Amino acid sequence: MNWWQLHGDQVVSALVFSAIGMFAFALFFFALPRVLPFSLKKEILEDENTALGIVIGAIVLGMAFIIGQAVG
């Protein structure tokens, strides 16, 4: 019995669930600016709002952890 016969199902399912997780995260990442009542680009780049950058980073990490646990 070769390696692929032993582990092929796990490899395929890991790839499928990784793709689903990346799609869900991308969907969240592109929906986030639309839900907020202000422009992320203006606040972070022009106004140099460091606190907002930290909060958005924490939100993105939180969603990544949640999606990772849900998919995996």
CHARMM-style PDB file with segment names, atoms N, HN, CA, C and O in Angstrom:
ATOM      1  N   MET     1       0.843  -1.169   0.000  1.00  0.00      PROA
ATOM      2  CA  MET     1       0.000   0.000   0.000  1.00  0.00      PROA
ATOM      3  C   MET     1       0.897   1.244   0.000  1.00  0.00      PROA
ATOM      4  O   MET     1       1.788   1.379   0.839  1.00  0.00      PROA
ATOM      5  N   ASN     2       0.649   2.142  -0.948  1.00  0.00      PROA
ATOM      6  HN  ASN     2      -0.075   2.032  -1.629  1.00  0.00      PROA
ATOM      7  CA  ASN     2       1.512   3.319  -1.036  1.00  0.00      PROA
ATOM      8  C   ASN     2       0.959   4.468  -0.171  1.00  0.00      PROA
ATOM      9  O   ASN     2      -0.108   4.366   0.433  1.00  0.00      PROA
ATOM     10  N   TRP     3       1.720   5.542  -0.141  1.00  0.00      PROA
ATOM     11  HN  TRP     3       2.587   5.625  -0.632  1.00  0.00      PROA
ATOM     12  CA  TRP     3       1.387   6.672   0.715  1.00  0.00      PROA
ATOM     13  C   TRP     3       0.061   7.300   0.311  1.00  0.00      PROA
ATOM     14  O   TRP     3      -0.741   7.651   1.177  1.00  0.00      PROA
ATOM     15  N   TRP     4      -0.185   7.448  -0.989  1.00  0.00      PROA
ATOM     16  HN  TRP     4       0.467   7.163  -1.692  1.00  0.00      PROA
ATOM     17  CA  TRP     4      -1.399   8.116  -1.453  1.00  0.00      PROA
ATOM     18  C   TRP     4      -2.652   7.332  -1.076  1.00  0.00      PROA
ATOM     19  O   TRP     4      -3.678   7.927  -0.747  1.00  0.00      PROA
ATOM     20  N   GLN     5      -2.579   6.018  -1.120  1.00  0.00      PROA
ATOM     21  HN  GLN     5      -1.745   5.534  -1.387  1.00  0.00      PROA
ATOM     22  CA  GLN     5      -3.734   5.213  -0.722  1.00  0.00      PROA
ATOM     23  C   GLN     5      -4.017   5.347   0.770  1.00  0.00      PROA
ATOM     24  O   GLN     5      -5.171   5.278   1.194  1.00  0.00      PROA
ATOM     25  N   LEU     6      -2.986   5.536   1.551  1.00  0.00      PROA
ATOM     26  HN  LEU     6      -2.049   5.593   1.207  1.00  0.00      PROA
ATOM     27  CA  LEU     6      -3.167   5.688   2.997  1.00  0.00      PROA
ATOM     28  C   LEU     6      -3.649   7.084   3.378  1.00  0.00      PROA
ATOM     29  O   LEU     6      -4.486   7.229   4.270  1.00  0.00      PROA
ATOM     30  N   HSD     7      -3.127   8.114   2.709  1.00  0.00      PROA
ATOM     31  HN  HSD     7      -2.448   7.996   1.984  1.00  0.00      PROA
ATOM     32  CA  HSD     7      -3.366   9.488   3.152  1.00  0.00      PROA
ATOM     33  C   HSD     7      -4.059  10.367   2.119  1.00  0.00      PROA
ATOM     34  O   HSD     7      -4.224  11.562   2.361  1.00  0.00      PROA
ATOM     35  N   GLY     8      -4.463   9.833   1.000  1.00  0.00      PROA
ATOM     36  HN  GLY     8      -4.329   8.862   0.803  1.00  0.00      PROA
ATOM     37  CA  GLY     8      -5.057  10.638  -0.068  1.00  0.00      PROA
ATOM     38  C   GLY     8      -6.331  11.352   0.349  1.00  0.00      PROA
ATOM     39  O   GLY     8      -6.526  12.520   0.011  1.00  0.00      PROA
ATOM     40  N   ASP     9      -7.201  10.662   1.079  1.00  0.00      PROA
ATOM     41  HN  ASP     9      -7.043   9.714   1.353  1.00  0.00      PROA
ATOM     42  CA  ASP     9      -8.449  11.288   1.519  1.00  0.00      PROA
ATOM     43  C   ASP     9      -8.195  12.468   2.449  1.00  0.00      PROA
ATOM     44  O   ASP     9      -8.870  13.493   2.356  1.00  0.00      PROA
ATOM     45  N   GLN    10      -7.230  12.326   3.336  1.00  0.00      PROA
ATOM     46  HN  GLN    10      -6.681  11.493   3.412  1.00  0.00      PROA
ATOM     47  CA  GLN    10      -6.924  13.416   4.262  1.00  0.00      PROA
ATOM     48  C   GLN    10      -6.344  14.617   3.517  1.00  0.00      PROA
ATOM     49  O   GLN    10      -6.660  15.761   3.845  1.00  0.00      PROA
ATOM     50  N   VAL    11      -5.509  14.369   2.532  1.00  0.00      PROA
ATOM     51  HN  VAL    11      -5.253  13.439   2.266  1.00  0.00      PROA
ATOM     52  CA  VAL    11      -4.916  15.456   1.760  1.00  0.00      PROA
ATOM     53  C   VAL    11      -5.991  16.211   0.990  1.00  0.00      PROA
ATOM     54  O   VAL    11      -6.013  17.441   0.993  1.00  0.00      PROA
ATOM     55  N   VAL    12      -6.875  15.484   0.336  1.00  0.00      PROA
ATOM     56  HN  VAL    12      -6.858  14.484   0.333  1.00  0.00      PROA
ATOM     57  CA  VAL    12      -7.948  16.121  -0.432  1.00  0.00      PROA
ATOM     58  C   VAL    12      -8.878  16.904   0.480  1.00  0.00      PROA
ATOM     59  O   VAL    12      -9.243  18.036   0.163  1.00  0.00      PROA
ATOM     60  N   SER    13      -9.263  16.325   1.596  1.00  0.00      PROA
ATOM     61  HN  SER    13      -8.967  15.405   1.854  1.00  0.00      PROA
ATOM     62  CA  SER    13     -10.165  17.051   2.499  1.00  0.00      PROA
ATOM     63  C   SER    13      -9.475  18.280   3.095  1.00  0.00      PROA
ATOM     64  O   SER    13     -10.124  19.309   3.281  1.00  0.00      PROA
ATOM     65  N   ALA    14      -8.187  18.200   3.395  1.00  0.00      PROA
ATOM     66  HN  ALA    14      -7.659  17.364   3.244  1.00  0.00      PROA
ATOM     67  CA  ALA    14      -7.465  19.372   3.906  1.00  0.00      PROA
ATOM     68  C   ALA    14      -7.432  20.480   2.865  1.00  0.00      PROA
ATOM     69  O   ALA    14      -7.603  21.650   3.205  1.00  0.00      PROA
ATOM     70  N   LEU    15      -7.216  20.131   1.606  1.00  0.00      PROA
ATOM     71  HN  LEU    15      -7.078  19.180   1.330  1.00  0.00      PROA
ATOM     72  CA  LEU    15      -7.204  21.136   0.542  1.00  0.00      PROA
ATOM     73  C   LEU    15      -8.580  21.762   0.340  1.00  0.00      PROA
ATOM     74  O   LEU    15      -8.694  22.974   0.155  1.00  0.00      PROA
ATOM     75  N   VAL    16      -9.619  20.941   0.376  1.00  0.00      PROA
ATOM     76  HN  VAL    16      -9.527  19.956   0.527  1.00  0.00      PROA
ATOM     77  CA  VAL    16     -10.987  21.456   0.200  1.00  0.00      PROA
ATOM     78  C   VAL    16     -11.360  22.382   1.349  1.00  0.00      PROA
ATOM     79  O   VAL    16     -11.878  23.474   1.116  1.00  0.00      PROA
ATOM     80  N   PHE    17     -11.105  21.964   2.585  1.00  0.00      PROA
ATOM     81  HN  PHE    17     -10.685  21.077   2.774  1.00  0.00      PROA
ATOM     82  CA  PHE    17     -11.451  22.795   3.722  1.00  0.00      PROA
ATOM     83  C   PHE    17     -10.594  24.057   3.783  1.00  0.00      PROA
ATOM     84  O   PHE    17     -11.070  25.095   4.243  1.00  0.00      PROA
ATOM     85  N   SER    18      -9.344  23.991   3.330  1.00  0.00      PROA
ATOM     86  HN  SER    18      -8.958  23.147   2.956  1.00  0.00      PROA
ATOM     87  CA  SER    18      -8.512  25.191   3.263  1.00  0.00      PROA
ATOM     88  C   SER    18      -9.081  26.175   2.255  1.00  0.00      PROA
ATOM     89  O   SER    18      -9.120  27.378   2.514  1.00  0.00      PROA
ATOM     90  N   ALA    19      -9.519  25.678   1.119  1.00  0.00      PROA
ATOM     91  HN  ALA    19      -9.487  24.701   0.908  1.00  0.00      PROA
ATOM     92  CA  ALA    19     -10.116  26.553   0.104  1.00  0.00      PROA
ATOM     93  C   ALA    19     -11.409  27.187   0.623  1.00  0.00      PROA
ATOM     94  O   ALA    19     -11.652  28.371   0.392  1.00  0.00      PROA
ATOM     95  N   ILE    20     -12.232  26.411   1.316  1.00  0.00      PROA
ATOM     96  HN  ILE    20     -12.035  25.449   1.503  1.00  0.00      PROA
ATOM     97  CA  ILE    20     -13.467  26.948   1.885  1.00  0.00      PROA
ATOM     98  C   ILE    20     -13.147  28.025   2.921  1.00  0.00      PROA
ATOM     99  O   ILE    20     -13.788  29.076   2.941  1.00  0.00      PROA
ATOM    100  N   GLY    21     -12.172  27.773   3.766  1.00  0.00      PROA
ATOM    101  HN  GLY    21     -11.651  26.919   3.750  1.00  0.00      PROA
ATOM    102  CA  GLY    21     -11.775  28.747   4.785  1.00  0.00      PROA
ATOM    103  C   GLY    21     -11.235  30.027   4.172  1.00  0.00      PROA
ATOM    104  O   GLY    21     -11.571  31.117   4.635  1.00  0.00      PROA
ATOM    105  N   MET    22     -10.401  29.920   3.134  1.00  0.00      PROA
ATOM    106  HN  MET    22     -10.128  29.034   2.758  1.00  0.00      PROA
ATOM    107  CA  MET    22      -9.867  31.115   2.487  1.00  0.00      PROA
ATOM    108  C   MET    22     -10.970  31.898   1.789  1.00  0.00      PROA
ATOM    109  O   MET    22     -10.949  33.129   1.786  1.00  0.00      PROA
ATOM    110  N   PHE    23     -11.930  31.197   1.198  1.00  0.00      PROA
ATOM    111  HN  PHE    23     -11.947  30.197   1.200  1.00  0.00      PROA
ATOM    112  CA  PHE    23     -13.058  31.887   0.560  1.00  0.00      PROA
ATOM    113  C   PHE    23     -13.888  32.634   1.602  1.00  0.00      PROA
ATOM    114  O   PHE    23     -14.261  33.787   1.383  1.00  0.00      PROA
ATOM    115  N   ALA    24     -14.177  31.997   2.718  1.00  0.00      PROA
ATOM    116  HN  ALA    24     -13.875  31.060   2.895  1.00  0.00      PROA
ATOM    117  CA  ALA    24     -14.965  32.646   3.771  1.00  0.00      PROA
ATOM    118  C   ALA    24     -14.215  33.855   4.334  1.00  0.00      PROA
ATOM    119  O   ALA    24     -14.824  34.893   4.594  1.00  0.00      PROA
ATOM    120  N   PHE    25     -12.908  33.731   4.523  1.00  0.00      PROA
ATOM    121  HN  PHE    25     -12.413  32.888   4.312  1.00  0.00      PROA
ATOM    122  CA  PHE    25     -12.128  34.846   5.043  1.00  0.00      PROA
ATOM    123  C   PHE    25     -12.076  35.996   4.038  1.00  0.00      PROA
ATOM    124  O   PHE    25     -12.189  37.158   4.427  1.00  0.00      PROA
ATOM    125  N   ALA    26     -11.907  35.690   2.758  1.00  0.00      PROA
ATOM    126  HN  ALA    26     -11.815  34.746   2.442  1.00  0.00      PROA
ATOM    127  CA  ALA    26     -11.890  36.735   1.736  1.00  0.00      PROA
ATOM    128  C   ALA    26     -13.240  37.438   1.661  1.00  0.00      PROA
ATOM    129  O   ALA    26     -13.303  38.656   1.496  1.00  0.00      PROA
ATOM    130  N   LEU    27     -14.311  36.675   1.782  1.00  0.00      PROA
ATOM    131  HN  LEU    27     -14.260  35.685   1.917  1.00  0.00      PROA
ATOM    132  CA  LEU    27     -15.645  37.262   1.780  1.00  0.00      PROA
ATOM    133  C   LEU    27     -15.798  38.234   2.949  1.00  0.00      PROA
ATOM    134  O   LEU    27     -16.310  39.340   2.775  1.00  0.00      PROA
ATOM    135  N   PHE    28     -15.361  37.828   4.127  1.00  0.00      PROA
ATOM    136  HN  PHE    28     -14.945  36.930   4.269  1.00  0.00      PROA
ATOM    137  CA  PHE    28     -15.415  38.712   5.297  1.00  0.00      PROA
ATOM    138  C   PHE    28     -14.528  39.936   5.094  1.00  0.00      PROA
ATOM    139  O   PHE    28     -14.926  41.056   5.415  1.00  0.00      PROA
ATOM    140  N   PHE    29     -13.330  39.722   4.563  1.00  0.00      PROA
ATOM    141  HN  PHE    29     -13.006  38.812   4.303  1.00  0.00      PROA
ATOM    142  CA  PHE    29     -12.360  40.807   4.408  1.00  0.00      PROA
ATOM    143  C   PHE    29     -12.874  41.872   3.444  1.00  0.00      PROA
ATOM    144  O   PHE    29     -12.644  43.062   3.657  1.00  0.00      PROA
ATOM    145  N   PHE    30     -13.575  41.452   2.377  1.00  0.00      PROA
ATOM    146  HN  PHE    30     -13.762  40.485   2.203  1.00  0.00      PROA
ATOM    147  CA  PHE    30     -14.112  42.423   1.423  1.00  0.00      PROA
ATOM    148  C   PHE    30     -15.436  43.012   1.893  1.00  0.00      PROA
ATOM    149  O   PHE    30     -15.822  44.084   1.427  1.00  0.00      PROA
ATOM    150  N   ALA    31     -16.136  42.349   2.796  1.00  0.00      PROA
ATOM    151  HN  ALA    31     -15.822  41.479   3.174  1.00  0.00      PROA
ATOM    152  CA  ALA    31     -17.400  42.878   3.307  1.00  0.00      PROA
ATOM    153  C   ALA    31     -17.169  43.877   4.445  1.00  0.00      PROA
ATOM    154  O   ALA    31     -18.010  44.744   4.683  1.00  0.00      PROA
ATOM    155  N   LEU    32     -16.057  43.766   5.136  1.00  0.00      PROA
ATOM    156  HN  LEU    32     -15.374  43.062   4.943  1.00  0.00      PROA
ATOM    157  CA  LEU    32     -15.794  44.623   6.291  1.00  0.00      PROA
ATOM    158  C   LEU    32     -15.852  46.117   5.960  1.00  0.00      PROA
ATOM    159  O   LEU    32     -16.526  46.849   6.684  1.00  0.00      PROA
ATOM    160  N   PRO    33     -15.191  46.610   4.914  1.00  0.00      PROA
ATOM    161  CA  PRO    33     -15.266  48.052   4.633  1.00  0.00      PROA
ATOM    162  C   PRO    33     -16.676  48.534   4.280  1.00  0.00      PROA
ATOM    163  O   PRO    33     -17.016  49.696   4.507  1.00  0.00      PROA
ATOM    164  N   ARG    34     -17.481  47.649   3.733  1.00  0.00      PROA
ATOM    165  HN  ARG    34     -17.205  46.705   3.549  1.00  0.00      PROA
ATOM    166  CA  ARG    34     -18.843  48.035   3.360  1.00  0.00      PROA
ATOM    167  C   ARG    34     -19.764  48.179   4.577  1.00  0.00      PROA
ATOM    168  O   ARG    34     -20.752  48.912   4.520  1.00  0.00      PROA
ATOM    169  N   VAL    35     -19.452  47.498   5.657  1.00  0.00      PROA
ATOM    170  HN  VAL    35     -18.649  46.903   5.703  1.00  0.00      PROA
ATOM    171  CA  VAL    35     -20.306  47.532   6.838  1.00  0.00      PROA
ATOM    172  C   VAL    35     -19.956  48.717   7.742  1.00  0.00      PROA
ATOM    173  O   VAL    35     -20.817  49.226   8.460  1.00  0.00      PROA
ATOM    174  N   LEU    36     -18.720  49.146   7.708  1.00  0.00      PROA
ATOM    175  HN  LEU    36     -18.020  48.733   7.125  1.00  0.00      PROA
ATOM    176  CA  LEU    36     -18.282  50.230   8.581  1.00  0.00      PROA
ATOM    177  C   LEU    36     -18.815  51.576   8.089  1.00  0.00      PROA
ATOM    178  O   LEU    36     -18.917  51.796   6.882  1.00  0.00      PROA
ATOM    179  N   PRO    37     -19.154  52.474   9.011  1.00  0.00      PROA
ATOM    180  CA  PRO    37     -19.729  53.762   8.608  1.00  0.00      PROA
ATOM    181  C   PRO    37     -18.694  54.806   8.174  1.00  0.00      PROA
ATOM    182  O   PRO    37     -19.049  55.964   7.954  1.00  0.00      PROA
ATOM    183  N   PHE    38     -17.432  54.419   8.049  1.00  0.00      PROA
ATOM    184  HN  PHE    38     -17.144  53.478   8.228  1.00  0.00      PROA
ATOM    185  CA  PHE    38     -16.388  55.356   7.648  1.00  0.00      PROA
ATOM    186  C   PHE    38     -15.447  54.658   6.673  1.00  0.00      PROA
ATOM    187  O   PHE    38     -15.505  53.440   6.503  1.00  0.00      PROA
ATOM    188  N   SER    39     -14.588  55.432   6.041  1.00  0.00      PROA
ATOM    189  HN  SER    39     -14.541  56.422   6.178  1.00  0.00      PROA
ATOM    190  CA  SER    39     -13.645  54.896   5.072  1.00  0.00      PROA
ATOM    191  C   SER    39     -12.391  54.392   5.790  1.00  0.00      PROA
ATOM    192  O   SER    39     -11.668  55.162   6.422  1.00  0.00      PROA
ATOM    193  N   LEU    40     -12.151  53.097   5.679  1.00  0.00      PROA
ATOM    194  HN  LEU    40     -12.738  52.471   5.166  1.00  0.00      PROA
ATOM    195  CA  LEU    40     -10.951  52.524   6.295  1.00  0.00      PROA
ATOM    196  C   LEU    40      -9.685  53.114   5.696  1.00  0.00      PROA
ATOM    197  O   LEU    40      -8.741  53.451   6.411  1.00  0.00      PROA
ATOM    198  N   LYS    41      -9.679  53.234   4.375  1.00  0.00      PROA
ATOM    199  HN  LYS    41     -10.446  52.960   3.795  1.00  0.00      PROA
ATOM    200  CA  LYS    41      -8.493  53.736   3.686  1.00  0.00      PROA
ATOM    201  C   LYS    41      -8.152  55.156   4.147  1.00  0.00      PROA
ATOM    202  O   LYS    41      -6.990  55.461   4.416  1.00  0.00      PROA
ATOM    203  N   LYS    42      -9.162  56.019   4.237  1.00  0.00      PROA
ATOM    204  HN  LYS    42     -10.106  55.771   4.018  1.00  0.00      PROA
ATOM    205  CA  LYS    42      -8.926  57.396   4.671  1.00  0.00      PROA
ATOM    206  C   LYS    42      -8.448  57.436   6.122  1.00  0.00      PROA
ATOM    207  O   LYS    42      -7.496  58.144   6.450  1.00  0.00      PROA
ATOM    208  N   GLU    43      -9.105  56.684   6.971  1.00  0.00      PROA
ATOM    209  HN  GLU    43      -9.879  56.109   6.704  1.00  0.00      PROA
ATOM    210  CA  GLU    43      -8.758  56.729   8.401  1.00  0.00      PROA
ATOM    211  C   GLU    43      -7.346  56.207   8.658  1.00  0.00      PROA
ATOM    212  O   GLU    43      -6.609  56.787   9.456  1.00  0.00      PROA
ATOM    213  N   ILE    44      -6.965  55.126   7.995  1.00  0.00      PROA
ATOM    214  HN  ILE    44      -7.563  54.655   7.347  1.00  0.00      PROA
ATOM    215  CA  ILE    44      -5.663  54.510   8.277  1.00  0.00      PROA
ATOM    216  C   ILE    44      -4.532  55.214   7.534  1.00  0.00      PROA
ATOM    217  O   ILE    44      -3.487  55.492   8.122  1.00  0.00      PROA
ATOM    218  N   LEU    45      -4.730  55.506   6.241  1.00  0.00      PROA
ATOM    219  HN  LEU    45      -5.578  55.280   5.763  1.00  0.00      PROA
ATOM    220  CA  LEU    45      -3.643  56.087   5.453  1.00  0.00      PROA
ATOM    221  C   LEU    45      -3.523  57.594   5.617  1.00  0.00      PROA
ATOM    222  O   LEU    45      -2.430  58.105   5.860  1.00  0.00      PROA
ATOM    223  N   GLU    46      -4.640  58.314   5.486  1.00  0.00      PROA
ATOM    224  HN  GLU    46      -5.528  57.899   5.288  1.00  0.00      PROA
ATOM    225  CA  GLU    46      -4.555  59.769   5.523  1.00  0.00      PROA
ATOM    226  C   GLU    46      -4.511  60.314   6.954  1.00  0.00      PROA
ATOM    227  O   GLU    46      -3.684  61.171   7.268  1.00  0.00      PROA
ATOM    228  N   ASP    47      -5.386  59.824   7.805  1.00  0.00      PROA
ATOM    229  HN  ASP    47      -6.057  59.128   7.550  1.00  0.00      PROA
ATOM    230  CA  ASP    47      -5.436  60.322   9.183  1.00  0.00      PROA
ATOM    231  C   ASP    47      -4.450  59.611  10.105  1.00  0.00      PROA
ATOM    232  O   ASP    47      -4.265  60.024  11.249  1.00  0.00      PROA
ATOM    233  N   GLU    48      -3.822  58.555   9.621  1.00  0.00      PROA
ATOM    234  HN  GLU    48      -3.972  58.220   8.691  1.00  0.00      PROA
ATOM    235  CA  GLU    48      -2.840  57.756  10.376  1.00  0.00      PROA
ATOM    236  C   GLU    48      -3.390  57.310  11.722  1.00  0.00      PROA
ATOM    237  O   GLU    48      -2.751  57.483  12.760  1.00  0.00      PROA
ATOM    238  N   ASN    49      -4.572  56.741  11.687  1.00  0.00      PROA
ATOM    239  HN  ASN    49      -5.091  56.600  10.844  1.00  0.00      PROA
ATOM    240  CA  ASN    49      -5.255  56.286  12.899  1.00  0.00      PROA
ATOM    241  C   ASN    49      -4.712  54.900  13.284  1.00  0.00      PROA
ATOM    242  O   ASN    49      -5.215  53.878  12.818  1.00  0.00      PROA
ATOM    243  N   THR    50      -3.703  54.881  14.123  1.00  0.00      PROA
ATOM    244  HN  THR    50      -3.295  55.712  14.502  1.00  0.00      PROA
ATOM    245  CA  THR    50      -3.049  53.639  14.535  1.00  0.00      PROA
ATOM    246  C   THR    50      -3.988  52.748  15.339  1.00  0.00      PROA
ATOM    247  O   THR    50      -3.981  51.528  15.176  1.00  0.00      PROA
ATOM    248  N   ALA    51      -4.785  53.347  16.196  1.00  0.00      PROA
ATOM    249  HN  ALA    51      -4.791  54.338  16.328  1.00  0.00      PROA
ATOM    250  CA  ALA    51      -5.711  52.570  17.024  1.00  0.00      PROA
ATOM    251  C   ALA    51      -6.707  51.801  16.157  1.00  0.00      PROA
ATOM    252  O   ALA    51      -7.022  50.647  16.448  1.00  0.00      PROA
ATOM    253  N   LEU    52      -7.199  52.434  15.100  1.00  0.00      PROA
ATOM    254  HN  LEU    52      -6.943  53.371  14.865  1.00  0.00      PROA
ATOM    255  CA  LEU    52      -8.121  51.744  14.201  1.00  0.00      PROA
ATOM    256  C   LEU    52      -7.424  50.592  13.501  1.00  0.00      PROA
ATOM    257  O   LEU    52      -8.020  49.530  13.318  1.00  0.00      PROA
ATOM    258  N   GLY    53      -6.187  50.781  13.110  1.00  0.00      PROA
ATOM    259  HN  GLY    53      -5.704  51.643  13.258  1.00  0.00      PROA
ATOM    260  CA  GLY    53      -5.432  49.695  12.482  1.00  0.00      PROA
ATOM    261  C   GLY    53      -5.277  48.503  13.407  1.00  0.00      PROA
ATOM    262  O   GLY    53      -5.385  47.356  12.973  1.00  0.00      PROA
ATOM    263  N   ILE    54      -5.026  48.769  14.673  1.00  0.00      PROA
ATOM    264  HN  ILE    54      -4.938  49.700  15.026  1.00  0.00      PROA
ATOM    265  CA  ILE    54      -4.888  47.692  15.657  1.00  0.00      PROA
ATOM    266  C   ILE    54      -6.222  46.977  15.859  1.00  0.00      PROA
ATOM    267  O   ILE    54      -6.262  45.749  15.935  1.00  0.00      PROA
ATOM    268  N   VAL    55      -7.314  47.737  15.947  1.00  0.00      PROA
ATOM    269  HN  VAL    55      -7.282  48.735  15.885  1.00  0.00      PROA
ATOM    270  CA  VAL    55      -8.637  47.132  16.138  1.00  0.00      PROA
ATOM    271  C   VAL    55      -9.033  46.298  14.919  1.00  0.00      PROA
ATOM    272  O   VAL    55      -9.530  45.182  15.074  1.00  0.00      PROA
ATOM    273  N   ILE    56      -8.822  46.819  13.722  1.00  0.00      PROA
ATOM    274  HN  ILE    56      -8.418  47.725  13.596  1.00  0.00      PROA
ATOM    275  CA  ILE    56      -9.157  46.067  12.506  1.00  0.00      PROA
ATOM    276  C   ILE    56      -8.284  44.811  12.411  1.00  0.00      PROA
ATOM    277  O   ILE    56      -8.767  43.751  12.014  1.00  0.00      PROA
ATOM    278  N   GLY    57      -7.022  44.924  12.768  1.00  0.00      PROA
ATOM    279  HN  GLY    57      -6.630  45.786  13.090  1.00  0.00      PROA
ATOM    280  CA  GLY    57      -6.150  43.750  12.776  1.00  0.00      PROA
ATOM    281  C   GLY    57      -6.636  42.688  13.749  1.00  0.00      PROA
ATOM    282  O   GLY    57      -6.594  41.496  13.445  1.00  0.00      PROA
ATOM    283  N   ALA    58      -7.098  43.117  14.919  1.00  0.00      PROA
ATOM    284  HN  ALA    58      -7.132  44.086  15.166  1.00  0.00      PROA
ATOM    285  CA  ALA    58      -7.637  42.165  15.899  1.00  0.00      PROA
ATOM    286  C   ALA    58      -8.918  41.512  15.391  1.00  0.00      PROA
ATOM    287  O   ALA    58      -9.137  40.320  15.606  1.00  0.00      PROA
ATOM    288  N   ILE    59      -9.761  42.289  14.719  1.00  0.00      PROA
ATOM    289  HN  ILE    59      -9.583  43.258  14.544  1.00  0.00      PROA
ATOM    290  CA  ILE    59     -10.989  41.722  14.150  1.00  0.00      PROA
ATOM    291  C   ILE    59     -10.659  40.693  13.071  1.00  0.00      PROA
ATOM    292  O   ILE    59     -11.263  39.622  13.019  1.00  0.00      PROA
ATOM    293  N   VAL    60      -9.704  41.022  12.220  1.00  0.00      PROA
ATOM    294  HN  VAL    60      -9.213  41.892  12.263  1.00  0.00      PROA
ATOM    295  CA  VAL    60      -9.317  40.099  11.147  1.00  0.00      PROA
ATOM    296  C   VAL    60      -8.722  38.817  11.733  1.00  0.00      PROA
ATOM    297  O   VAL    60      -9.043  37.722  11.271  1.00  0.00      PROA
ATOM    298  N   LEU    61      -7.867  38.941  12.736  1.00  0.00      PROA
ATOM    299  HN  LEU    61      -7.606  39.830  13.111  1.00  0.00      PROA
ATOM    300  CA  LEU    61      -7.304  37.747  13.374  1.00  0.00      PROA
ATOM    301  C   LEU    61      -8.388  36.913  14.060  1.00  0.00      PROA
ATOM    302  O   LEU    61      -8.380  35.684  13.981  1.00  0.00      PROA
ATOM    303  N   GLY    62      -9.307  37.582  14.724  1.00  0.00      PROA
ATOM    304  HN  GLY    62      -9.314  38.580  14.788  1.00  0.00      PROA
ATOM    305  CA  GLY    62     -10.414  36.862  15.362  1.00  0.00      PROA
ATOM    306  C   GLY    62     -11.249  36.083  14.359  1.00  0.00      PROA
ATOM    307  O   GLY    62     -11.590  34.924  14.596  1.00  0.00      PROA
ATOM    308  N   MET    63     -11.579  36.715  13.241  1.00  0.00      PROA
ATOM    309  HN  MET    63     -11.303  37.656  13.048  1.00  0.00      PROA
ATOM    310  CA  MET    63     -12.340  36.012  12.205  1.00  0.00      PROA
ATOM    311  C   MET    63     -11.537  34.848  11.614  1.00  0.00      PROA
ATOM    312  O   MET    63     -12.088  33.788  11.317  1.00  0.00      PROA
ATOM    313  N   ALA    64     -10.244  35.060  11.451  1.00  0.00      PROA
ATOM    314  HN  ALA    64      -9.797  35.921  11.693  1.00  0.00      PROA
ATOM    315  CA  ALA    64      -9.405  33.974  10.927  1.00  0.00      PROA
ATOM    316  C   ALA    64      -9.393  32.783  11.888  1.00  0.00      PROA
ATOM    317  O   ALA    64      -9.464  31.635  11.450  1.00  0.00      PROA
ATOM    318  N   PHE    65      -9.305  33.045  13.180  1.00  0.00      PROA
ATOM    319  HN  PHE    65      -9.248  33.978  13.536  1.00  0.00      PROA
ATOM    320  CA  PHE    65      -9.336  31.960  14.154  1.00  0.00      PROA
ATOM    321  C   PHE    65     -10.683  31.237  14.147  1.00  0.00      PROA
ATOM    322  O   PHE    65     -10.738  30.007  14.186  1.00  0.00      PROA
ATOM    323  N   ILE    66     -11.760  32.006  14.098  1.00  0.00      PROA
ATOM    324  HN  ILE    66     -11.716  33.005  14.066  1.00  0.00      PROA
ATOM    325  CA  ILE    66     -13.095  31.407  14.086  1.00  0.00      PROA
ATOM    326  C   ILE    66     -13.305  30.555  12.844  1.00  0.00      PROA
ATOM    327  O   ILE    66     -13.792  29.428  12.944  1.00  0.00      PROA
ATOM    328  N   ILE    67     -12.948  31.074  11.678  1.00  0.00      PROA
ATOM    329  HN  ILE    67     -12.552  31.989  11.597  1.00  0.00      PROA
ATOM    330  CA  ILE    67     -13.115  30.318  10.439  1.00  0.00      PROA
ATOM    331  C   ILE    67     -12.220  29.090  10.445  1.00  0.00      PROA
ATOM    332  O   ILE    67     -12.624  28.016   9.998  1.00  0.00      PROA
ATOM    333  N   GLY    68     -10.999  29.250  10.953  1.00  0.00      PROA
ATOM    334  HN  GLY    68     -10.670  30.122  11.317  1.00  0.00      PROA
ATOM    335  CA  GLY    68     -10.089  28.108  11.015  1.00  0.00      PROA
ATOM    336  C   GLY    68     -10.616  26.986  11.892  1.00  0.00      PROA
ATOM    337  O   GLY    68     -10.492  25.812  11.543  1.00  0.00      PROA
ATOM    338  N   GLN    69     -11.200  27.337  13.020  1.00  0.00      PROA
ATOM    339  HN  GLN    69     -11.300  28.291  13.303  1.00  0.00      PROA
ATOM    340  CA  GLN    69     -11.764  26.317  13.911  1.00  0.00      PROA
ATOM    341  C   GLN    69     -13.031  25.703  13.334  1.00  0.00      PROA
ATOM    342  O   GLN    69     -13.280  24.509  13.501  1.00  0.00      PROA
ATOM    343  N   ALA    70     -13.826  26.513  12.660  1.00  0.00      PROA
ATOM    344  HN  ALA    70     -13.624  27.483  12.524  1.00  0.00      PROA
ATOM    345  CA  ALA    70     -15.069  26.003  12.091  1.00  0.00      PROA
ATOM    346  C   ALA    70     -14.805  25.054  10.935  1.00  0.00      PROA
ATOM    347  O   ALA    70     -15.497  24.048  10.779  1.00  0.00      PROA
ATOM    348  N   VAL    71     -13.799  25.375  10.120  1.00  0.00      PROA
ATOM    349  HN  VAL    71     -13.237  26.192  10.246  1.00  0.00      PROA
ATOM    350  CA  VAL    71     -13.507  24.561   8.955  1.00  0.00      PROA
ATOM    351  C   VAL    71     -12.705  23.328   9.337  1.00  0.00      PROA
ATOM    352  O   VAL    71     -12.951  22.235   8.827  1.00  0.00      PROA
ATOM    353  N   GLY    72     -11.751  23.507  10.231  1.00  0.00      PROA
ATOM    354  HN  GLY    72     -11.551  24.395  10.645  1.00  0.00      PROA
ATOM    355  CA  GLY    72     -10.849  22.403  10.581  1.00  0.00      PROA
ATOM    356  C   GLY    72     -11.431  21.573  11.629  1.00  0.00      PROA
ATOM    357  OT1 GLY    72     -10.816  20.595  12.055  1.00  0.00      PROA
TER     358      GLY     72
END
